[in-house]
Amino acid sequence: MYFEQYGDSQKPTIVFLHGAHFVHSFGKQYVLSDRYYLVVPHIMGYGNDADRVFDPDQAVKELADYIRGLNKTVMLVGFSLGAQLAVRLISEYGELFNSAVIVSPWLIKEEPMLSKMLAANEKQLLFMQKKWLCNLMGLRYGLPGAMRKEFVEQVQKEQLETIKNTVYNNITLESVGGLANAGIPMIALAGAKEPAEVKESVTALHQINIKCRVEVWEGAEHNIPMAFDTRFNTLLCEMMERIGMKNRK
């Protein structure tokens, strides 16, 4: 598994699971590397691992094995696809984590929404594989030049089978029953302008586990880590501080 790391590995650790296509979904959180050790795995099928086709079961196993190898519990932060994987990881490997922030998960999946999402994601991939358009997207997300160039090249290698497996990944509220037993602090976030299925997914996480706090941010779309970075970074730091205080008692 390819991963990026930022900061001192001796500090408390945050593992960020990115959204589909965009391994730097949390690019505006990298400034937190002055306080924490940040780890960004490239989920199979994406980034520097785009040569492989995404398989949700294999991805979860690889992520769990990698995080276990860090030899300490970590905060897990996931966005979109990464949020879905985060929910499953917490459900199946809860001992690896001390807290979690789950941003914009899609866990309520039925037709015709699945087919619509597949068509939209396939169209997005074709759009992004035009290098000049992909470069503009990188600019929009504030990526610096070298990182933007890398992003453009990574997307060219993504495969349609990966997109299909990403949409039809079978990570749903019904498939993550172990989440009810997770004893770690959790926050689930959605934007008020996101699809109803995403907002309802977030609400349902609290119903499954009352330790999961829910927030719906006004004005936000599917863009909380990128467009609301100041507020989001503050939330992460506050949560890390609470975990640290708990560990010091």
TIVO-252904 format. One line per field, with one value per residue: residue number from 0; residue in three letters; x, y, z of N, C-alpha, C in turn. Coordinates in pm, 1 decimal, padded with zeros to 6 digits. Example, Ala and Ser with C-alpha at 12.3 -4.5 7.8 and 13.67 -1.06 7.14 Angstrom:
seq = 0 1
type = ALA SER
n.c1 = 01319.0 01285.0
n.c2 = -00569.0 -00225.0
n.c3 = 00780.0 00708.0
ca.c1 = 01230.0 01367.0
ca.c2 = -00450.0 -00106.0
ca.c3 = 00780.0 00714.0
c.c1 = 01320.0 01290.0
c.c2 = -00330.0 00003.0
c.c3 = 00780.0 00787.0
This chain:
seq = 0 1 2 3 4 5 6 7 8 9 10 11 12 13 14 15 16 17 18 19 20 21 22 23 24 25 26 27 28 29 30 31 32 33 34 35 36 37 38 39 40 41 42 43 44 45 46 47 48 49 50 51 52 53 54 55 56 57 58 59 60 61 62 63 64 65 66 67 68 69 70 71 72 73 74 75 76 77 78 79 80 81 82 83 84 85 86 87 88 89 90 91 92 93 94 95 96 97 98 99 100 101 102 103 104 105 106 107 108 109 110 111 112 113 114 115 116 117 118 119 120 121 122 123 124 125 126 127 128 129 130 131 132 133 134 135 136 137 138 139 140 141 142 143 144 145 146 147 148 149 150 151 152 153 154 155 156 157 158 159 160 161 162 163 164 165 166 167 168 169 170 171 172 173 174 175 176 177 178 179 180 181 182 183 184 185 186 187 188 189 190 191 192 193 194 195 196 197 198 199 200 201 202 203 204 205 206 207 208 209 210 211 212 213 214 215 216 217 218 219 220 221 222 223 224 225 226 227 228 229 230 231 232 233 234 235 236 237 238 239 240 241 242 243 244 245 246 247 248
type = MET TYR PHE GLU GLN TYR GLY ASP SER GLN LYS PRO THR ILE VAL PHE LEU HIS GLY ALA HIS PHE VAL HIS SER PHE GLY LYS GLN TYR VAL LEU SER ASP ARG TYR TYR LEU VAL VAL PRO HIS ILE MET GLY TYR GLY ASN ASP ALA ASP ARG VAL PHE ASP PRO ASP GLN ALA VAL LYS GLU LEU ALA ASP TYR ILE ARG GLY LEU ASN LYS THR VAL MET LEU VAL GLY PHE SER LEU GLY ALA GLN LEU ALA VAL ARG LEU ILE SER GLU TYR GLY GLU LEU PHE ASN SER ALA VAL ILE VAL SER PRO TRP LEU ILE LYS GLU GLU PRO MET LEU SER LYS MET LEU ALA ALA ASN GLU LYS GLN LEU LEU PHE MET GLN LYS LYS TRP LEU CYS ASN LEU MET GLY LEU ARG TYR GLY LEU PRO GLY ALA MET ARG LYS GLU PHE VAL GLU GLN VAL GLN LYS GLU GLN LEU GLU THR ILE LYS ASN THR VAL TYR ASN ASN ILE THR LEU GLU SER VAL GLY GLY LEU ALA ASN ALA GLY ILE PRO MET ILE ALA LEU ALA GLY ALA LYS GLU PRO ALA GLU VAL LYS GLU SER VAL THR ALA LEU HIS GLN ILE ASN ILE LYS CYS ARG VAL GLU VAL TRP GLU GLY ALA GLU HIS ASN ILE PRO MET ALA PHE ASP THR ARG PHE ASN THR LEU LEU CYS GLU MET MET GLU ARG ILE GLY MET LYS ASN ARG LYS
n.c1 = 00083.3 00053.2 00139.7 00115.4 00290.8 00295.3 00458.9 00568.7 00629.0 00618.6 00423.7 00070.7 -00155.4 -00327.2 -00522.0 -00609.9 -00869.0 -00927.7 -01159.6 -01325.4 -01130.8 -00976.1 -00700.9 -00600.1 -00805.7 -00803.7 -00625.7 -00618.9 -00599.1 -00344.9 -00185.7 -00202.3 00004.5 00200.0 00123.8 00036.4 00087.5 00032.0 -00125.0 -00179.3 -00319.4 -00318.2 -00601.6 -00676.2 -00702.0 -00698.5 -00512.6 -00166.7 -00205.5 -00366.0 -00340.2 -00444.8 -00762.7 -01030.1 -01133.7 -01362.6 -01355.2 -01089.4 -00960.0 -01039.3 -00922.3 -00647.9 -00610.5 -00669.4 -00462.8 -00241.9 -00282.8 -00280.0 -00013.0 00103.1 00119.5 -00016.6 -00312.6 -00529.1 -00671.1 -00933.8 -01021.2 -01252.3 -01365.7 -01643.3 -01611.2 -01399.6 -01514.9 -01714.0 -01556.7 -01428.6 -01637.0 -01688.4 -01437.9 -01425.4 -01637.9 -01548.1 -01284.2 -01246.3 -01067.3 -00842.0 -00864.7 -00894.9 -01076.3 -01309.1 -01389.7 -01640.8 -01716.8 -01962.3 -02075.0 -02215.6 -02455.6 -02702.7 -02840.7 -03002.1 -03172.3 -03334.7 -03106.8 -02845.8 -02778.0 -02791.2 -02585.5 -02368.2 -02362.3 -02315.2 -02062.9 -01906.0 -01922.3 -01796.5 -01536.5 -01454.0 -01459.8 -01259.8 -01038.5 -00955.5 -00685.7 -00642.8 -00881.1 -00884.3 -00663.6 -00761.5 -00953.3 -00787.5 -00667.4 -00891.0 -00933.2 -00719.4 -00463.9 -00109.3 00142.5 00315.2 00181.3 -00060.9 00002.8 00075.0 -00172.1 -00323.6 -00194.1 -00236.3 -00514.1 -00548.9 -00498.1 -00702.6 -00965.1 -01263.1 -01385.5 -01307.3 -01457.8 -01718.0 -01707.0 -01664.9 -01905.0 -02092.4 -02028.3 -02128.1 -02123.8 -02322.1 -02580.7 -02691.0 -02486.6 -02289.3 -02306.6 -02150.3 -02081.4 -02243.7 -02132.5 -01904.2 -01691.0 -01574.7 -01525.1 -01714.9 -01782.8 -02017.2 -02055.9 -02239.1 -02320.6 -02563.8 -02659.9 -02624.0 -02719.4 -03028.1 -02991.7 -02733.5 -02741.6 -02935.7 -02799.5 -02600.0 -02752.7 -02859.1 -02635.3 -02601.1 -02828.3 -02763.9 -02540.2 -02512.7 -02296.9 -02202.0 -02184.5 -02379.7 -02365.1 -02499.5 -02393.0 -02470.5 -02494.9 -02297.4 -02187.5 -02092.9 -01830.5 -01696.1 -01428.8 -01266.7 -01384.7 -01466.9 -01251.8 -01124.6 -01309.2 -01343.2 -01084.4 -01049.3 -01239.7 -01124.3 -00889.0 -00992.5 -01118.4 -00899.6 -00764.0 -00939.4 -00922.8 -00655.3 -00655.5 -00817.0 -00654.7 -00451.1 -00554.1
n.c2 = -00120.4 00219.4 00518.0 00849.0 01063.7 01303.6 01516.5 01441.1 01115.0 01038.0 01175.7 01214.6 01035.9 01079.8 00918.4 00963.0 00896.8 00921.0 01064.3 00928.9 00935.5 01157.6 01185.8 01379.6 01484.3 01581.1 01788.0 02047.3 01999.0 01927.2 02112.3 02061.1 01904.8 02011.2 01962.3 01698.8 01358.8 01278.3 01052.9 00939.1 00705.4 00572.9 00471.8 00157.2 00141.4 00407.4 00720.5 00669.9 00405.0 00338.7 00158.3 -00080.4 -00247.1 -00125.3 -00297.1 -00350.5 -00526.1 -00617.8 -00372.2 -00280.0 -00476.6 -00437.8 -00175.5 -00204.2 -00381.0 -00221.5 -00001.7 -00133.7 -00196.6 00040.2 00037.2 00165.0 00319.8 00516.2 00828.4 00810.8 00944.2 00996.1 01067.6 01078.4 00820.9 00732.1 00773.3 00579.4 00347.4 00393.2 00363.5 00091.8 -00012.7 00068.7 -00077.1 -00339.7 -00353.0 -00222.9 -00198.9 -00072.1 00200.3 00525.2 00724.3 00881.2 01055.3 01102.8 01184.8 01283.6 01022.2 00767.9 00556.6 00455.0 00285.4 00236.2 00131.2 00369.2 00518.0 00413.1 00340.5 00591.2 00723.9 00572.7 00631.3 00907.2 00913.2 00775.5 00953.5 01170.2 01070.1 01046.2 01313.4 01410.4 01285.7 01434.2 01617.5 01896.2 01984.7 01839.8 01951.5 02209.6 02146.7 02064.3 02309.7 02446.4 02313.2 02400.8 02287.6 02283.1 02338.2 02101.4 01894.6 01911.2 01840.7 01574.0 01472.7 01499.0 01311.5 01076.0 01036.6 00971.3 00702.2 00570.5 00326.0 00214.9 -00004.6 00018.0 00242.7 00140.5 -00058.4 00103.9 00245.3 00034.0 -00093.3 -00228.2 -00138.8 -00061.1 00059.1 -00171.7 -00354.0 -00300.4 -00379.5 -00417.0 -00168.5 -00076.1 -00160.2 -00016.1 00164.3 00413.1 00774.8 00943.1 01142.4 01232.3 01389.8 01595.6 01788.8 02047.4 02080.8 01844.0 01527.1 01370.0 01104.8 01094.9 01270.1 01137.9 00901.9 00986.8 01068.2 00819.8 00686.1 00779.3 00671.2 00404.0 00396.3 00560.3 00701.2 00833.6 01146.6 01381.7 01617.7 01857.3 02068.3 02392.3 02539.0 02385.2 02164.3 01871.7 01894.3 01951.9 01913.4 02059.8 02313.9 02415.8 02433.4 02568.3 02557.4 02280.4 02186.2 02290.8 02142.1 01884.0 01922.1 01985.3 01747.6 01571.2 01680.8 01626.1 01349.1 01323.5 01439.0 01257.7 01031.9 01112.2 01106.0
n.c3 = 00000.0 -00087.2 00079.9 00217.7 00440.9 00700.0 00920.5 01261.9 01356.8 01618.8 01743.0 01838.0 01623.8 01314.2 01080.5 00752.9 00531.3 00201.4 -00043.8 -00339.8 -00637.2 -00547.7 -00383.7 -00223.5 -00071.9 00183.0 00177.6 00283.9 00545.1 00602.2 00723.4 00988.8 01057.2 01214.6 01469.1 01486.2 01377.1 01052.8 00837.9 00514.8 00345.5 00012.2 -00125.9 -00265.3 -00617.5 -00659.0 -00673.7 -00627.5 -00644.0 -00851.1 -01053.7 -00979.5 -00949.3 -00760.9 -00475.4 -00231.3 -00002.6 00000.5 00019.5 00274.4 00436.9 00377.8 00467.2 00741.2 00816.7 00765.1 00941.2 01185.1 01191.3 01269.6 01538.6 01745.4 01876.3 01669.9 01549.5 01322.2 01015.7 00769.2 00437.3 00225.8 -00001.2 00157.4 00407.4 00412.1 00408.2 00650.3 00836.8 00811.0 00888.8 01159.1 01253.9 01221.2 01309.7 01556.9 01770.1 01681.6 01688.7 01842.2 01818.5 01587.5 01286.8 01067.3 00751.6 00536.2 00457.6 00248.5 00300.7 00269.5 00029.1 -00263.6 -00561.6 -00780.3 -00730.2 -00705.4 -00970.7 -01091.2 -00954.5 -01038.4 -01314.2 -01299.0 -01176.7 -01361.7 -01573.4 -01453.8 -01428.2 -01697.6 -01762.5 -01589.1 -01691.1 -01897.8 -01926.1 -01894.5 -01784.0 -01548.6 -01426.0 -01378.8 -01187.2 -00980.2 -00924.4 -00830.6 -00590.3 -00452.6 -00474.7 -00467.6 -00729.0 -00788.5 -00656.4 -00782.5 -01044.4 -01003.5 -00921.3 -01157.9 -01324.0 -01181.3 -01198.0 -01463.0 -01473.6 -01351.4 -01345.5 -01513.9 -01397.9 -01135.8 -01062.8 -01081.6 -00880.7 -00664.2 -00635.2 -00612.2 -00357.0 -00143.3 00119.1 00363.7 00590.2 00691.7 00669.7 00851.3 01118.1 01347.2 01434.5 01634.6 01870.1 01904.8 02109.4 02101.9 02087.3 01841.6 01554.3 01315.3 01008.3 00779.7 00488.4 00463.2 00209.3 00081.5 -00077.8 00025.4 00103.7 00205.1 00426.5 00577.6 00624.5 00799.8 01021.9 01089.8 01185.6 01444.0 01555.9 01547.8 01712.4 02001.7 02087.5 01874.4 01761.8 01580.5 01318.3 01099.4 00860.5 00783.8 00461.7 00352.0 00094.5 -00076.3 00042.8 00279.6 00411.8 00237.0 00175.2 00417.1 00585.6 00804.7 01018.8 01025.8 01080.2 01333.6 01472.0 01452.8 01602.8 01854.7 01918.1 01923.4 02137.3 02347.9 02352.9 02422.6 02680.2 02813.5 02802.6 02967.0 03218.7
ca.c1 = 00000.0 00124.8 00084.0 00192.1 00296.7 00330.8 00480.5 00652.3 00559.9 00607.4 00308.3 -00058.4 -00169.3 -00454.5 -00522.4 -00711.3 -00912.8 -00973.8 -01273.8 -01295.2 -01052.9 -00899.7 -00627.1 -00573.3 -00931.0 -00772.7 -00508.5 -00621.7 -00572.9 -00203.9 -00123.6 -00205.0 00123.4 00284.5 00075.3 00005.9 00141.4 -00076.5 -00100.4 -00278.4 -00307.3 -00384.3 -00693.5 -00654.1 -00783.3 -00685.2 -00381.8 -00053.9 -00247.4 -00473.1 -00320.5 -00528.9 -00906.2 -01079.6 -01213.3 -01387.5 -01309.5 -00943.2 -00918.9 -01057.5 -00819.8 -00517.2 -00607.2 -00660.7 -00327.9 -00147.3 -00303.4 -00231.6 00132.6 00148.9 00143.7 -00083.7 -00445.5 -00526.0 -00796.6 -00964.6 -01102.8 -01284.5 -01454.2 -01710.0 -01571.9 -01319.3 -01604.4 -01776.9 -01455.5 -01404.4 -01745.2 -01666.5 -01320.0 -01461.9 -01728.1 -01479.3 -01151.4 -01258.1 -00954.8 -00732.3 -00896.2 -00933.0 -01182.5 -01334.1 -01470.1 -01696.5 -01766.5 -02039.1 -02086.2 -02337.1 -02477.9 -02838.4 -02817.9 -03108.2 -03202.2 -03245.0 -02996.3 -02718.7 -02750.5 -02766.2 -02452.5 -02269.0 -02356.3 -02253.2 -01920.9 -01839.8 -01912.8 -01694.5 -01404.6 -01423.3 -01432.8 -01132.2 -00927.6 -00905.7 -00585.0 -00656.0 -00994.3 -00840.9 -00574.8 -00847.0 -01012.5 -00683.0 -00657.2 -01009.8 -00915.6 -00605.5 -00341.9 00009.2 00176.5 00366.1 00074.9 -00164.2 00053.1 00064.2 -00315.0 -00365.6 -00140.3 -00299.9 -00651.0 -00545.3 -00483.8 -00821.3 -01035.6 -01407.9 -01423.3 -01290.9 -01572.7 -01833.1 -01690.8 -01676.7 -02047.6 -02155.1 -01931.0 -02201.7 -02109.5 -02451.4 -02614.9 -02718.5 -02365.4 -02190.0 -02371.1 -02056.3 -02065.5 -02321.0 -02049.2 -01784.8 -01694.5 -01490.4 -01595.6 -01730.5 -01862.9 -02056.4 -02088.5 -02290.8 -02356.5 -02708.2 -02694.7 -02595.9 -02838.0 -03098.1 -02936.8 -02613.1 -02785.0 -03003.9 -02695.1 -02536.4 -02848.0 -02873.2 -02518.0 -02630.2 -02929.0 -02694.3 -02447.4 -02540.2 -02169.7 -02172.0 -02248.5 -02416.3 -02376.0 -02526.4 -02339.0 -02542.0 -02415.7 -02199.4 -02225.3 -02004.3 -01704.3 -01662.7 -01286.0 -01201.3 -01444.8 -01490.7 -01132.0 -01095.1 -01400.5 -01317.5 -00956.0 -01074.0 -01311.0 -01027.6 -00798.4 -01067.9 -01139.6 -00770.1 -00732.7 -01021.3 -00864.1 -00531.0 -00689.6 -00868.4 -00542.2 -00365.8 -00619.3
ca.c2 = 00000.0 00346.6 00616.2 00970.3 01096.6 01442.8 01541.1 01357.4 00989.4 01020.1 01251.7 01147.8 01007.0 01084.6 00852.5 01023.0 00816.0 01018.1 01032.3 00873.8 01017.0 01271.0 01142.1 01495.3 01538.3 01646.7 01872.8 02165.4 01954.2 01892.6 02210.7 02008.2 01822.3 02069.5 01911.9 01556.4 01277.6 01256.6 00944.0 00939.6 00591.1 00580.3 00358.9 00081.3 00190.4 00552.5 00776.4 00591.9 00266.0 00334.7 00045.8 -00190.6 -00221.2 -00116.1 -00405.7 -00301.5 -00619.5 -00614.0 -00240.1 -00275.9 -00560.6 -00373.5 -00059.9 -00252.7 -00435.0 -00109.9 00075.6 -00218.0 -00187.9 00164.0 -00001.1 00255.2 00356.3 00640.4 00888.8 00778.7 01048.3 00955.9 01154.4 01018.4 00680.5 00707.6 00766.5 00447.8 00252.3 00418.3 00301.8 -00054.1 -00040.4 00081.7 -00187.6 -00469.8 -00345.6 -00109.3 -00190.5 00004.7 00343.1 00593.6 00819.6 00883.3 01161.9 01041.5 01300.2 01260.5 00882.8 00726.5 00423.3 00415.4 00265.8 00163.8 00176.1 00395.5 00605.8 00348.4 00354.0 00733.9 00756.3 00510.9 00710.4 01035.9 00892.4 00741.9 01078.8 01251.3 01017.3 01086.6 01457.3 01433.0 01231.4 01542.2 01668.7 02039.0 01999.4 01786.1 02052.2 02315.5 02096.8 02072.4 02451.0 02478.7 02258.4 02466.5 02208.5 02347.8 02290.2 01964.7 01805.0 01915.8 01760.7 01435.1 01442.4 01481.7 01185.5 00965.1 01016.6 00908.9 00557.6 00512.0 00234.3 00215.4 -00110.4 00076.4 00329.5 00053.4 -00121.0 00208.6 00272.1 -00089.7 -00150.0 -00305.5 -00084.8 -00000.7 00054.1 -00310.3 -00437.3 -00254.5 -00400.2 -00407.3 -00029.4 -00055.7 -00194.6 00069.3 00247.0 00531.6 00896.5 00956.9 01252.8 01214.3 01519.8 01607.1 01923.7 02065.7 02077.4 01712.1 01445.9 01322.3 00976.4 01118.5 01325.3 01031.8 00808.8 01045.5 01058.4 00679.1 00643.0 00806.9 00574.9 00276.8 00410.1 00692.6 00771.2 00906.8 01277.7 01416.5 01759.2 01891.6 02204.0 02478.2 02595.8 02289.8 02061.6 01756.4 01968.2 02003.5 01930.0 02155.2 02447.0 02457.9 02379.9 02628.6 02497.7 02137.0 02166.1 02317.7 02025.3 01775.1 01953.4 01974.5 01605.9 01515.1 01729.8 01550.7 01216.0 01337.9 01461.7 01130.6 00940.9 01160.3 01085.1
ca.c3 = 00000.0 -00089.9 00172.7 00243.4 00582.5 00728.0 01062.1 01347.3 01386.4 01763.9 01792.2 01815.1 01481.3 01243.7 00950.0 00666.5 00417.4 00103.5 -00128.2 -00472.0 -00731.5 -00497.4 -00265.7 -00138.5 -00019.1 00310.0 00156.6 00371.2 00683.1 00618.1 00813.4 01125.3 01078.7 01318.8 01597.8 01482.0 01268.5 00959.0 00744.2 00407.4 00254.1 -00117.2 -00132.0 -00389.4 -00727.9 -00668.6 -00643.5 -00677.3 -00650.6 -00950.6 -01146.3 -00933.3 -00944.0 -00623.6 -00419.5 -00095.4 00100.0 00004.2 00066.7 00420.2 00498.6 00363.7 00556.3 00879.3 00837.7 00769.8 01064.3 01294.8 01189.6 01333.4 01677.7 01839.6 01830.1 01592.0 01506.7 01183.6 00953.2 00633.5 00359.3 00110.9 -00005.2 00277.8 00522.6 00409.4 00452.7 00792.0 00913.3 00812.5 00970.0 01299.9 01283.9 01220.2 01371.4 01648.3 01863.8 01622.2 01684.3 01966.0 01785.4 01443.8 01227.0 00947.1 00677.1 00412.8 00415.2 00176.5 00355.2 00233.6 -00114.6 -00333.2 -00696.9 -00893.8 -00694.2 -00736.6 -01114.9 -01117.5 -00902.8 -01126.1 -01437.3 -01267.4 -01148.9 -01487.9 -01647.4 -01387.9 -01461.8 -01835.0 -01752.9 -01521.5 -01768.4 -01983.0 -01833.5 -01864.9 -01693.4 -01420.2 -01368.3 -01326.5 -01063.8 -00879.1 -00886.9 -00750.1 -00456.7 -00389.4 -00474.5 -00525.2 -00862.4 -00796.7 -00612.5 -00887.1 -01156.7 -00961.3 -00922.6 -01297.5 -01375.1 -01110.3 -01246.2 -01595.5 -01458.6 -01289.6 -01434.1 -01499.5 -01305.1 -01002.8 -01036.9 -01056.5 -00749.6 -00563.2 -00614.4 -00564.7 -00262.9 -00041.8 00254.4 00394.9 00732.2 00728.6 00663.6 00949.8 01247.2 01457.6 01477.5 01757.4 01985.2 01909.9 02230.0 02085.6 02046.7 01696.9 01501.5 01175.4 00950.8 00642.8 00448.4 00448.8 00067.8 00026.2 -00101.7 00144.7 00146.2 00285.4 00555.3 00651.6 00667.5 00916.6 01133.0 01126.5 01261.5 01585.8 01600.0 01567.6 01824.6 02060.2 02106.9 01751.2 01753.5 01443.3 01284.5 00960.0 00848.9 00689.3 00352.8 00299.7 -00000.8 -00056.9 00036.1 00412.6 00443.5 00148.8 00175.8 00554.9 00648.5 00935.4 01116.7 01032.6 01148.3 01475.5 01525.6 01469.0 01714.4 01980.6 01946.7 01961.3 02271.8 02443.3 02361.7 02498.6 02821.3 02865.6 02818.8 03076.1 03349.9
c.c1 = 00086.8 00058.2 00174.9 00188.0 00348.4 00347.3 00563.3 00575.4 00547.1 00486.6 00179.9 -00090.8 -00312.7 -00435.3 -00639.8 -00741.2 -00985.4 -01099.8 -01229.4 -01226.0 -00946.1 -00824.7 -00594.1 -00702.5 -00907.1 -00650.2 -00503.0 -00610.9 -00425.1 -00130.0 -00120.0 -00083.7 00220.7 00244.0 00066.1 00081.9 00024.7 -00036.8 -00214.1 -00254.2 -00375.0 -00471.0 -00677.8 -00754.0 -00765.8 -00542.4 -00269.9 -00082.7 -00358.2 -00456.4 -00404.6 -00675.9 -00951.7 -01165.2 -01237.6 -01337.4 -01158.3 -00893.2 -00929.7 -00949.9 -00682.1 -00504.7 -00593.1 -00520.5 -00226.3 -00159.8 -00256.6 -00079.5 00187.9 00174.4 00093.8 -00223.3 -00440.7 -00666.4 -00814.2 -01059.3 -01126.5 -01381.7 -01511.7 -01678.6 -01491.3 -01403.4 -01674.7 -01679.0 -01427.1 -01511.4 -01725.5 -01545.2 -01351.4 -01548.8 -01653.4 -01346.5 -01145.7 -01140.8 -00840.1 -00747.7 -00931.4 -01044.4 -01200.8 -01418.5 -01510.9 -01769.0 -01834.1 -02039.9 -02217.1 -02361.3 -02619.3 -02841.6 -02927.4 -03113.2 -03325.3 -03123.3 -02861.0 -02682.5 -02720.8 -02626.7 -02343.3 -02252.5 -02285.1 -02103.1 -01843.5 -01821.4 -01803.9 -01554.5 -01363.8 -01389.6 -01292.5 -01014.4 -00888.7 -00811.3 -00604.8 -00774.2 -00958.6 -00749.1 -00654.7 -00912.7 -00911.5 -00661.4 -00771.5 -00994.9 -00790.0 -00478.2 -00225.7 00052.3 00217.7 00257.6 -00035.9 -00121.9 00041.4 -00081.9 -00363.5 -00318.3 -00205.3 -00437.1 -00651.5 -00542.9 -00607.2 -00902.0 -01186.1 -01455.2 -01407.5 -01411.2 -01696.1 -01824.1 -01700.5 -01823.2 -02116.6 -02060.9 -01995.0 -02172.7 -02235.2 -02474.8 -02635.4 -02591.7 -02262.4 -02247.4 -02278.7 -02036.5 -02138.2 -02236.7 -01924.5 -01794.0 -01614.1 -01575.4 -01598.8 -01814.9 -01892.1 -02107.9 -02149.4 -02316.4 -02507.1 -02753.0 -02663.8 -02725.7 -02897.5 -03037.9 -02812.6 -02652.3 -02854.7 -02905.4 -02629.0 -02627.6 -02858.8 -02753.2 -02537.3 -02733.3 -02867.5 -02606.4 -02460.9 -02412.1 -02131.2 -02252.5 -02271.3 -02423.3 -02403.4 -02491.1 -02413.0 -02447.3 -02319.7 -02264.3 -02137.2 -01860.5 -01652.3 -01512.5 -01217.8 -01253.2 -01468.6 -01371.9 -01102.3 -01180.7 -01370.3 -01187.9 -00970.1 -01143.0 -01213.6 -00936.5 -00869.0 -01089.6 -01009.4 -00731.8 -00812.3 -00966.6 -00736.9 -00556.4 -00738.2 -00753.9 -00452.2 -00425.4 -00576.5
c.c2 = 00125.4 00441.9 00737.4 00998.8 01238.7 01456.8 01433.1 01232.1 00962.4 01092.3 01171.9 01144.4 01019.8 01014.4 00907.6 00929.1 00906.1 00972.7 00975.1 00978.5 01102.0 01235.1 01258.0 01565.0 01619.1 01737.4 01993.5 02128.5 01924.6 01992.5 02161.0 01921.8 01884.3 02020.2 01759.7 01489.2 01239.4 01148.6 00940.7 00818.8 00621.9 00454.8 00288.8 00124.9 00338.5 00597.1 00696.4 00442.6 00247.3 00222.1 -00075.1 -00149.0 -00222.6 -00237.3 -00371.9 -00394.7 -00616.1 -00480.5 -00230.9 -00358.0 -00494.3 -00254.2 -00102.8 -00305.1 -00321.7 -00033.7 -00004.0 -00208.1 -00059.3 00144.9 00101.2 00283.0 00494.6 00699.3 00856.2 00884.3 01007.5 01050.3 01075.5 00868.4 00644.6 00698.8 00631.5 00341.0 00268.5 00352.3 00150.7 -00091.2 -00032.8 -00035.4 -00319.3 -00470.7 -00231.0 -00091.5 -00105.2 00155.0 00398.7 00694.9 00818.3 01003.3 01112.9 01150.2 01255.1 01114.5 00860.6 00581.0 00372.2 00406.2 00177.9 00212.4 00267.1 00481.5 00543.3 00365.3 00498.6 00773.1 00694.9 00591.9 00843.1 01021.0 00853.4 00867.4 01167.9 01202.3 01058.4 01235.0 01480.4 01377.5 01320.2 01624.4 01815.3 02064.8 01949.1 01885.2 02168.5 02273.4 02101.5 02214.9 02491.8 02430.8 02310.9 02385.2 02288.5 02275.3 02144.3 01863.7 01798.7 01831.9 01611.9 01388.8 01414.6 01347.0 01064.8 00932.9 00947.3 00756.3 00491.5 00432.3 00236.5 00107.1 -00064.8 00162.8 00245.7 -00007.5 -00020.0 00236.4 00149.9 -00160.9 -00227.5 -00262.1 -00004.3 -00007.0 -00088.7 -00394.1 -00400.5 -00266.5 -00386.9 -00267.1 -00003.0 -00079.0 -00107.8 00163.8 00374.2 00654.7 00907.6 01079.6 01221.4 01347.3 01504.5 01754.0 01933.7 02055.8 01942.4 01635.8 01392.5 01192.4 00992.8 01172.5 01220.2 00926.5 00857.2 01034.3 00914.5 00629.4 00669.1 00708.6 00438.0 00281.8 00550.8 00768.7 00853.9 01035.9 01314.3 01567.8 01772.3 02039.3 02281.6 02534.3 02499.0 02196.8 01939.9 01807.8 02013.2 02015.9 02038.8 02298.2 02501.9 02416.2 02439.1 02566.1 02349.3 02108.4 02190.8 02199.7 01910.1 01799.8 01940.1 01828.8 01539.1 01557.9 01654.0 01409.9 01221.0 01357.7 01333.0 01034.1 00982.2 01135.6 00951.8
c.c3 = 00000.0 00009.4 00179.2 00392.2 00599.9 00879.2 01129.9 01389.2 01535.7 01822.5 01772.1 01666.3 01433.4 01109.8 00870.0 00549.9 00318.5 00031.3 -00261.8 -00558.2 -00664.3 -00370.2 -00171.9 -00095.7 00107.8 00298.3 00248.5 00518.8 00705.8 00707.8 00957.2 01156.4 01178.0 01457.6 01602.2 01367.8 01178.8 00858.8 00643.6 00317.4 00120.8 -00130.9 -00266.7 -00496.2 -00753.0 -00637.9 -00705.4 -00678.7 -00754.2 -01051.5 -01106.5 -00936.6 -00798.8 -00588.8 -00272.5 00013.9 00113.4 00057.4 00218.8 00489.6 00492.4 00457.9 00701.4 00909.3 00849.4 00901.6 01185.4 01304.7 01247.6 01482.6 01779.1 01786.4 01766.3 01580.7 01358.9 01129.0 00808.4 00567.7 00242.3 00103.4 00119.1 00403.6 00528.5 00457.4 00601.8 00878.4 00921.3 00897.7 01118.8 01343.7 01302.1 01294.7 01472.1 01741.6 01810.8 01640.5 01822.4 01944.1 01634.1 01405.7 01088.7 00868.7 00547.4 00367.7 00339.8 00211.4 00331.3 00082.1 -00174.0 -00477.1 -00692.7 -00859.6 -00727.1 -00883.8 -01151.6 -01071.0 -00989.3 -01253.0 -01412.5 -01244.7 -01274.0 -01572.6 -01588.0 -01422.4 -01602.8 -01841.4 -01697.9 -01600.2 -01886.1 -01896.1 -01797.9 -01770.5 -01553.7 -01349.2 -01309.4 -01195.4 -00950.0 -00831.9 -00795.1 -00607.0 -00387.5 -00384.7 -00531.4 -00652.2 -00870.7 -00759.5 -00716.8 -01007.6 -01125.9 -00966.1 -01064.1 -01351.2 -01308.7 -01169.4 -01382.3 -01586.9 -01397.8 -01392.6 -01407.6 -01403.2 -01160.7 -00967.4 -01006.1 -00916.7 -00636.5 -00531.8 -00554.1 -00467.0 -00148.2 00101.0 00283.6 00545.0 00779.4 00738.5 00768.9 01091.1 01365.9 01509.5 01608.4 01881.8 01997.8 02028.4 02221.3 02056.0 01894.5 01665.5 01355.3 01122.7 00812.1 00615.6 00428.2 00303.7 00002.7 00001.3 00028.2 00196.1 00233.0 00422.9 00640.7 00700.4 00795.0 01038.6 01182.8 01207.4 01410.8 01639.9 01625.2 01691.6 01881.7 02090.9 01984.8 01747.4 01607.8 01427.6 01134.8 00943.8 00740.8 00584.2 00288.2 00198.0 00028.9 -00054.9 00172.5 00436.6 00360.8 00167.8 00316.1 00641.4 00785.7 01044.3 01135.5 01106.8 01298.5 01541.4 01549.7 01589.2 01848.7 02018.0 01990.4 02102.2 02376.5 02461.9 02445.9 02645.9 02886.0 02893.9 02933.1 03212.2 03410.9
